[in-house]
Amino acid sequence: MTETSAPVIVDARGLMPPEPLNLTLEALDTLPPGGEVILILYREPGPLYDILRRNGYTHHTETTPEGEFHIHIRHAAAA
């Protein structure tokens, strides 16, 4: 049986740039294989997506009825 850890939540609502990006990158530095970081923001972080792609992460973004963006980030699967 594989044990999965709880996702790391980075609640960056209300923080000014570049703090949300810095907090997210810090969380990713310690992300174990199979782990997930969930970034919560009030706007979509376009520049983050390219950084994630270049550094071997995958993501999907959900929007809530309240106008929040929840970005789910994981290590990209090895090819």
N, C-alpha and C positions, 0 to 999 in steps of 0.2 A: 504494500500500500504506500503510495506517495503522499507525503504531507506537503500541503501548500501553505505558504505563509499569508497572513493578511496583507492586503495591499498597503503601500505607503501612501498616505494622503498628503498632498501639498496644497493647502488651502491658501491660494494667493489672491483671493478677492480683496480688492482695496489696496494692494501693495503697488508701489510705483516701480516701473522698470529701472534697473535690470533685476530687481530683487526676485520676481517670480522665476526668471530664467536661472538665476544663480541657485535658488533653492531647489529647483528641479534637477539641475546638473549635479548638485551635491547628493540628492537622493539617488540618482542613477549611479553614482560612483560606488554605492554600497548595495546595489540591487543584486540579489542572488539569482542564479539561473531559475527560471520559472516564476520569478517575482514580478510584481507590477507596481508601477507608480501611477497614481491618479492625480492629475493637476486640475484644480478647479479655479476658473477665471471668469470674468465678466466679458472678455473679448477673446477672439480666436488668436492664438499666438503663431502667426504665419512664419516668422523667422525660426521658431523652434523646430518646425517640421523638417527643414533642411538639415539642421544640426543633428537631429535624431537619425535621419537617413544616413548621413555621412559617418555616424559613429556606431552603426549596427543595431539600431532600435527600430521597432515598428510601433505604430500607434493607430488608434481610432478615436474619433471625436464624437461625443454625443452632446446635443443641446437640450436644455431643459425648458419647460414652459416659462420659467422665471427668467430666462435669458442668460443662463450660465452655460459655460462650456466645460465639459468634463473630458479631459484628454487621458486616455488609458494607454500607458507606455510599457512595453516589454522588450526584452532582447529579441532581435529578429532570429527566426529559426535558421540554423546552419543549413547551407545548401548541400 
